[in-house]
Structure formats: structure tokens, C-alpha cells
Amino acid sequence: MDIIITGASKSGKTSIKKVIFEKKYPYETVFNEPTDKPESLQVESLGYFYLNLTEFPSSFSSKDVNEYDKYLSKSQALIFVIDTQTSINPQCEYLKSVIPALFKYKSSISLCIFLHKIDNTNAGQTDYYKQRDEITSSITQMCKEANLSDLNISYFATSIYNSSLFEAFSKIFQIILPQNRNLSSLMDHLANTCGFEKAFLFDVFNKIYLASDSSQNEAQSYELCSDFIDLVLDVSGIYNDPKIIEESDSCFDDNSICSIKINSEINKDSKNILFLKFIHKNLALIAIVSEENYERNNLLEHNINLFKQAVKNILKI
């Protein structure tokens, strides 16, 4: 899979790439050298496909479309980053100057707009909705003028300081992953059969989920699962044998499992279990389930084994 990320200078493109796929802490990405040419990063994920993430320089323009053919011809999604902490008008004008030529060159690409550097505050969220409305209106008008009414556009509020960035990339993966519809249907069937309150299929190392069931509370549940992954990775890193990790390139296998009790803030008497079960060396099912349903071990194990085999067949692992 191929994704392009671009935007105006200092909008945060390089920081986004480093935080998600190079495992840098946000404070380590504050000072980055300007990107003056296309830079590609190949990310191995799940042991069965590669992601090519290419960052375009801010000097990219509509005149460069043909020159950048080797990147554009293979890409399924284009991420355009808008820095919400600076004036958005010049950035929108830049977006409007490159999008028509790019999408006339390849109409099937999905456009994903990151309203980036959104603070996790009420004021920040208010600004986000206002800016989103302004940008949406501007882009809608641009599409009409350029005869691009069929353009597939998604908007995301993102920050390198919280899980919003990982959620956004999860949504983009689901847009471009051909098997997503089958995986989502499979997740719904498993959740209904096992009584899961919420379930995700996670790429554990990158903390990106490829599919989830259709129940609500996705954002809140994702943050909980993301923290759980950090806990599992930290503990396994402390207690695993380095020789095993070196030989297998992972400290987990298909039988690795972890569970933890969580309390509901809404219903204090409710006891839920958050558990993780590996499907492949870097692919895991993470689900929230009531204590009562979790105790049905035989039924749970049987259904998860069927689910595991179905996922491997779909993804051709």
C-alpha cells in the first residue's frame, strides 16, 4: 500500500511520520530539517504487506505531477496536513492549487485532510469545528469549479501528543485496505457471538487497527486499547528472553494472550475484561467483554480460533 503525505512548510508532516512509524517521542520531532525532495519510508506490517509512506516537499506544485509519477501512480491515499495554529488561508490556497491537477492525473486516490496541532481542549475543539467548516466550504467550491464533485475526502483532527494521529491512520488504512469490508463483517460476527462490547484487529507495533466491529464508543475504546498495548509491550520487553526475540523477530506468537480487569465509570458494579489475543506475530484481537462472557472460556476460545483462521485466509498470511 502506498500513501503520500504533503502540506505547507512546517505543517508537521515529518513529525507525523516520525512519531507513528519511527517510534520517536513528540519532543524529539520539534526541530526537523526541511524536506526538499520526496522521502519514502517503507514500513513492514503484519508480516504480509508493506506500506510505502512518501513525504512530498512543500515546494510540490501542480507542475510537478508528471515528474512525481512513480509515487502518484501507485498511491491509494493522499494526506494533506494543515497547521491549525497558523493562518489556514494560505494553506487552503496551496491545497487548491495542487489538488485539481493531481486528481485529474489519478482520480481514484482518496484525499485525507489532517487539521493538525489541535489541542485537546474545549477551545481547541471549537476552533477545529470552525476551521473544518471553513475548509470544507472552500474545498467544496474548489471541487465544483474543477469538476471534481466525485472526490472522496475525509477530515481528521490530529495531534502528535495524543492518540488522534493513530486513530486517523487507522481510518485511512480501513479506507484503502481491500479486505476491510470482509474483516469488519467478521469482527461483527465475532462480537455478536462472544458478547464483546467492542473489538479491534490491531497492528500492535504501530498501534493502528485494521478493522473493528460496528458498535459505538470507538474513540474512547481505542484510547483504552492503545494504553493496553503499551503496557503489554513494556512488560514483555522487560521479562522476555532477548535470544527468543532475536531468533523469531518477535516476543509473541499465535498463543500469546493477556487480560486485565477494568471498571466502568458509568456502572460501578460492572466488571469488564480487556483482553488481547495474538492472531499473528504482530496482529492481535483486542476486545472489551463482560466478566460473565469472559468466563465462557471454551466457547470464547473456539470462536477466536475460527476467527484467527478466517483472518489469515482473508489476509493470505
Secondary structure, 3 states (H helix, E strand, C coil): CEEEEEECCCCCHHHHHHHHHCCCCHHHHCCCCCCCCCEEEEEEECCCEEEEEEECCCCCCHHHCCCCHHHHCCCCEEEEEEECCCCHHHHHHHHHHHHHHHHHHCCCCEEEEEEECCCCCHHHHHHHHHHHHHHHHHHHHHHHHCCCCCCCEEEEEECCCCCHHHHHHHHHHHHHCCCHHHHHHHHHHHHHHHCEEEEEEEECCCCEEEEECCCCCHHHHHHHHHHHHHHHHHHHHHHCCHHHHHHHCCCCCCCCEEEEEEECCCCCCCEEEEEEEEEECCEEEEEEEEHHHHCCHHHHHHHHHHHHHHHHHHHCC
